[in-house]
Amino acid sequence: MGFSYNPLWKLLIDRGMNKQDLREAIGLSPSTIAKMSKGNYVAMEVLDKICNYLDCSLNDIVQHVLDQEE
């Protein structure tokens, strides 16, 4: 899997925001939010914008998930 954005979604809930609020506040495209919702990679620039807007660190919005071998 690689990375999970679940910490970001939890942080938004704690701050009374939703994905749409974040998208509009920093000018993200709907496709970027969709990628994040699916756990896909996004540009570091996007993560930087989110961290700056929410005044948080990368660890507050992204979690590394170890790949499990079958």
C-alpha positions in Angstrom: 0.0 0.0 0.0 2.7 2.5 0.9 1.0 5.5 2.5 -2.3 6.3 4.2 -3.9 9.7 4.6 -6.2 8.6 7.4 -4.4 10.9 9.9 -5.4 13.9 7.6 -9.0 12.8 7.5 -9.0 12.5 11.3 -7.4 15.9 11.6 -10.0 17.5 9.4 -12.8 16.0 11.5 -11.1 17.3 14.7 -11.0 20.8 13.1 -14.6 20.6 12.0 -13.7 20.5 8.3 -14.3 18.1 5.5 -12.4 17.2 2.3 -14.4 19.7 0.3 -13.5 22.5 2.7 -9.8 21.6 2.4 -9.9 21.4 -1.3 -11.5 24.8 -1.7 -9.2 26.5 0.9 -6.0 25.6 -0.8 -7.1 25.1 -4.4 -6.7 21.4 -4.8 -8.4 19.6 -7.7 -11.1 17.1 -7.1 -8.9 14.4 -8.7 -6.2 15.1 -6.1 -8.6 14.5 -3.2 -9.8 11.4 -5.0 -6.3 10.1 -5.3 -5.7 10.7 -1.6 -9.0 9.1 -0.7 -7.8 5.9 -2.5 -4.4 6.0 -0.9 -2.6 6.9 -4.1 0.5 9.1 -4.2 0.3 12.8 -4.6 3.0 15.4 -5.2 5.0 16.7 -2.2 3.9 20.2 -3.2 0.3 19.1 -2.3 1.4 17.8 1.0 3.4 21.0 1.7 0.3 23.1 0.9 -1.8 21.0 3.3 0.8 21.2 6.1 1.1 25.0 5.7 -2.6 25.5 5.7 -3.3 23.3 8.7 -0.1 24.4 10.5 1.0 20.8 11.0 3.8 18.4 10.1 3.9 15.7 7.5 3.5 13.0 10.3 0.2 14.6 11.2 -1.3 14.0 7.8 0.4 10.9 6.3 1.1 7.5 7.8 3.5 4.9 6.3 1.9 1.5 5.9 4.2 -1.5 5.5 3.6 -3.7 2.5 2.5 -7.2 3.6 3.9 -10.1 1.6 1.4 -12.8 0.8 
